[in-house]
Amino acid sequence: MKKFDINSWNRKTQYEFFKNYDDPFFNLTSNIEVSNLYNYCKKNDISFFLACLHFALESANEILEFRLRIIDNQVIQFDSIDIGSTVLNEDKSFSFCYFQRKNSISEFNASGKETLNNHHKENTFDSNKNNDALIYCSFIPWFTFTSLKHARDKEREKSGIPKFVFGKYFEENNIKKMPFSIEVQHALMDGYHVGVFIEKFQKKINEL
C-alpha cells in the first residue's frame, strides 16, 4: 500500500470533479459468456463459484484503477487486492466470506474450498469493514437480471471498493451466459476501465 501521486495521473481532473459527489458510483450490467468456464470446471472438478471469483479477481488486479482507494482524503494504491463474497448459510441467511488471491485457479479452488469449509464451521458474520484491499462480491444464483441497485453505507463506501454481482446463468443460442453487475467509484475510474475489465475477464474464460 502506498500513496498514489494524483498530480501525474491523467485522470486528476476527473478525480477532482467526482470525488465530492453525494453518490459518485455508477453501475453497469453485462452478460458474460461462461460456456467454456462451465465446461472447464466440470472437467477439472473445480467450483464454478470459486472460478468466477478467481478470474474476476485476477482481471481486476491487472488494472491499476481497480486497486485504488480513497482513504483519509488521499488516493491509496494497493499492490494486490483480495475478494470477499456473500455465501448462503444453512438457514438461508447469508454471511461474508473472504478469499485470498492465489497464483492459479487450482490453488484458488483448493484454498477457497478450505476457506468455505472453515467459514461454515465458525458461522460468523464478519463485515471486515477495516479492510479496503478488497472487492465486494455477491452471487444471486436464483434468477437472471438486467440491472441492480446496492444497499448504501455512505461512510463505509467512501474508499470506493468495487462491487461485483453474478446472477443465474442461462442459455441463449446454445451458449451459457451469466449476468454480471459491476459498480465502481467514478472518481477512481470511468466506463473505459470497466470495459477493459470485462474484456480481460471474458478473455481469461475464453482461453481456458
N, C-alpha and C positions, 0 to 999 in steps of 0.2 A: 504494500500500500504506500502511495506517495502522493504528494500534492501535484495536481495537474496544472501546467502552465497555460492558462486560457489566453494569454497575450499572444502566443504563437499559434493559436487554434484558428483554423479557417472558419469556425462556427462561433467565434466570440460574439459577433453582432446578434446572431440568432439566440445564443445563450442569454445575453443581457435582455433581449426582448421578451423571452418566455419565462424567465426564472421567477418573476413575481406574480405570475398569473394565479388567480384563485384556483383554477383547475388546469394545470399545464399538461395533462395527459391526453394522448389520443390513442384510439383503439382501432385495429384493423382485423378483419377475419378473412381467411383464405382456406381453400381446400388443398390439402397435401395428398399427393398420390402415394399410397402406402402398400400397394400390392407386393412390391419387392421386399419391403421391410417385413410384412406379414409372413411371406413365404420363407424368408431368411430365418426368422425367429422360430417358425415351426420346424424347419430342417435342423437347426442347431440347438434346440431346447433352450431358447432364450426368452425371457419375459418380454412380451410386446410393450407393456407399460414401461419397463426399465429401458428398453431400446429407444423408445420415444424420448425419454428423459436424456439419455446419453447423447444422442445425435443433436438434439436441440441445444443441450449444454455446450457441446463441442463447437457448434456453429456460432453460438453467442460469444464464446471465449475468443474466437478468431476475429472479432470485430471490436475495435477499441471502445466505441461509444457504449457498448453493452457492459463494459467494465468500469464505466464512470459512475460516480455517485456524488451527490451534494451533501456534504457533512459540515455543520457549523459554518454555513455560507461559503464554503470552499469546495471546488471540484476536486475530488479524490479519484485516483486511478488505482485499481487493483490489478495485480499481475495475473490472477486467476480467480474465478468465481465458481461456486458450487450451486446446487439446486435443491429447493425444498418443494414438496408436493403434498397435497391433501391425499389422505388414504382413508378408505372406508373401514370402520370398526365393526366388530361382530354384531353390535346392537343397532347398526345402520346409522350411527352418528359418524362424524369424521374427526380426524386429528391431523397434525402436521408431522411429516417425516422428512429428514434431511439426508441428502446423498452427496458424498464427496466425489469430485471429479477423478476419473481414472484414465489410464493411457489407452485402453482398448475397450470395446464393447464386452468382451468376455470377462475382463476384470471388473467392469462396472456391473455387469449382471451378477457375478458371484458376490461382490461386495454389497450390492443392492439387496439381494435376497437375504443375506445375513442381517443387514440393517432393518429390513422389514420384519423379519422374524423377531429380532430383539425389541423392536418398537411395539409390536403387538403384545409381547410379554409384559412390557413395562406399562402399557396402557396410559401414556401421558399425553397432555395437550400443551405442547411447548411452542409458543409463537416465535421463539428465537428473535425477539424484537431488537436485540442489540447487535445483530449481525447484518451488515449491509453487503457483504460479499456473496450475495445470493441472487438467484432468480426464483420468483414465486411461481408455482405451477399448480394447476388443478386438472383433474380428469372428470369428465361428465360422460360416462360410457352408456348412458341410458337413452340418449337421443342426439340427433344432429342439431346444429344451429347455424344461423347466418349472421348473428350479432350477439353481443354480450355486454352487460354492464356489471362492474365490480362494486362491492361494498367499499365504503370510503373511511379511512382514518387519516385525516389531513396531516396530523403531526407525524405519524409513522411514515407516511409516504413522501415526506419532504426529500428524502435521499434519492428518490427516483428509481427504485428497484423495478425492473421489468416484470410483467405478469404474462404467463403463458397459460392457455386453456385448450385442452384436447377434448373433442367430442366423440360421439359414436361413429365408427367408420361405416360407410355404405358403399354399394356397388353402382357404378354408372358405366355403361358400355364395357362390362366385364373388367373394370378397373376399380380397385378398392380406393376410396378417398376418405379423408378424415377432416372435419372442420377444425381449424386451428385459429385461435384468437391470440393476438399479441397486443399488449398495452405498454406504452413507454412514455417517458418524460420528454416533452418536446424541447425543453431547454437543453437536453443532452443529446438528442438525435432527431432526425427527420424521417420522412417516408422513404427516402433513398436508402437509409441504413436498414430499415425494416425489409425493404426489397432485397438488399444484399443478403440479409439473414435468411429469408425464405429461399433464395436461390441456393445458398450453401446447404441449407437443411435438405432440400429436395435432391441436390446433387449427391450428398452423402448416402441417402437412401437408394438412389438410382444405381450407384456404383458398388453396392454390396455384392 
